[in-house]
Amino acid sequence: MKSGIHPDYHPVVFRDAATGKEFLTRSTATSENTVDWSDGNTYPLIVVDVTSDSHPFWTGAQRVMDSEGRVERFKRRYGMQ
């Protein structure tokens, strides 16, 4: 790889805004906010709206569409049957 053309790839802590769960990973994202991690180091903190800890698909709270399809409902509503 060429030197000097790639962004800085460093450890970052991501926090789920809904649940507060944090995880340490590597990213090119940066932040002014920091957090002290359990290993004794300080890392940039990035707060995100949704992670697998709060996403409805992964938590099992995903809504199921009704058995009637959208097209059929549209046709029934506007008399196109």
Summary of the structure (lengths in Angstrom):
residues: 81
radius of gyration: 21.7
end to end distance: 61.5
largest distance: 66.9
contacts: 151
relative contact order: 0.19
helix: 15%
strand: 28%
